[in-house]
Each structure stands twice: as structure tokens, then as C-alpha cells.
């Protein structure tokens, strides 16, 4: 089974395979499963982009998407994640996308369920399809990863996007540096030697990748207001002028406008924020294709009954 749980587990050639499939889907490639496949999207945390783009991807591939909402499911009666997934597997679902607030929620499923799991984000852990769509966006822009400098700026400690991207971009030959509030940066979340002052990071980077301030994961109230954050660490109009001529702005979104980035820069010429969302559909089609292809053989019908 091909789960997609973290980017760390993907070999470089598997990453390029997914990016190639995503590129071809964008160009109009058709691929559909040979048999009817039911898919379910289990979102235990809010989502707009990931959930909707998985649903679009599933429908474009011709999958039957089971409607599942945590709030109206037996999760509310205390059913565990394992029993929920095992139930869906028993009734015929053949691939699940899961977002959960618990880091590495998938450890309790892998080896016990017989359908591929695609991680739509686990706590402060990983968000592999976000990372893959970021890679697709960067590659579309620069045609390679080697030699690029990527500045990941903001709430590093609480960001699953930062973790997924730092790992994979480094393996693909880019240089990753970090900036943002030092109180949201520690050795558990990133390589401390890669920390740079904000103005240096913005001037040096080919890609300025901003992260959302994740208030919902903060244990204590942050020590600065939205305004102060924007002044000290945000991409303000003044800082945008310091960027290299051909460098681009990325943000996984949702965006806190005028906090991580000035409102008028969200859709400026350098911004690839909505391009990232568009690419998300193609990357998710490629991730689903990879999972469904791994079912072949194990998904066949036996001819137990005969005349
Ligand atoms: N980037 C991202 O994961 O957005 P959603 O939380 O809206 O899915």
C-alpha cells in the first residue's frame, strides 16, 4: 500500500513521479481507476483548500466520494479514529484522506488498516500534499530546485508546512533558511544554524515563503499584536521592495492579511498564493493515483461462487 504520510518517507524519484503526474494532469492527462473506487475525506480540523481540492481531485478522477462529516458521525459518540477508518474500509471505501489535530495520528492505523491513507495534515507534524504543491509551484517558476534559496518565515514551531518543506527542499538541493519570532523557533522545529534576521532573509531569498500565525496551536497568548507582528516580521510594502527582482512570494493560506503579508501584496505580481491552490488539485490527483495504483491485486474480486 502506498500511504502518503510525510514527505520524509518519499524517495526523490517518487517525489518527481508525483510532480510529473501532477504536471501531466494539469496539461490534460486522463487517468481513471479501472474499477469503481469509493473515497472518504475525514477532516477532524477545519479546512477549506485541502478538503475542497481533494474533493475536486477525487471527482476529476471519477472516484465516488463518500460524504463524511466528523460532527455528524459516530466520532461524537466516542468512536475511535481506528474504528472509524476500519468501518469505512469494511463498507467498501478504498482510500482515505485524513486531517487530525494529533501529531502522527496515522501511527495507530498503519499496518492495521488495509487501505491507503493520505495525510491531509497532522497537528504540528506534516502536510505532505501542501509540500508537494509548493514544490510544483517552485519548479514551474524556476525549472529546478538546486541553487535556490528558500526563506521560510513565521510561526515555524507550530507549522507542519515548514517541517515538510524544509526536509524535502533540502533533499532536492535548495538552501532553506528561516526567520520570524525567535520565540517560535527552536531546535525541535528547525536547524537553529539556519536562522537569519528578517530583512536579510527577504533580500536573499528566491522564494519568500510566509507562514500563517497559528493562534489555535499557541499555548500562551503571543507577546505581540497583529500590527507589531506585521512591523517586525511581516512582508510589508517596504520589505517587498527589498526582494530580488525575480523572487516570488508564497503562503500556504489561509492568510492573515496585514499580519504575515500586506493586504495589497496577496495578489501582487510576485505572489503565487492562488497558483499554489490551483496546483493543489493536480498534486492531489497525482497522490490519489499513486495510492489507488498501489491497491491493484489487493483490490480484485475473488470468484468464490461458481456453478
Ligand atoms: N493550506 C491549507 O492547508 O489550507 P486549509 O487549512 O484551508 O486546508
Boltz pocket constraint, residues with backbone or C-beta under 6 A from the ligand:
constraints:
  - pocket:
      binder: B
      contacts: [[A, 46], [A, 47], [A, 48], [A, 49], [A, 50], [A, 51], [A, 120], [A, 121], [A, 130], [A, 252], [A, 253], [A, 254]]
      max_distance: 6.0
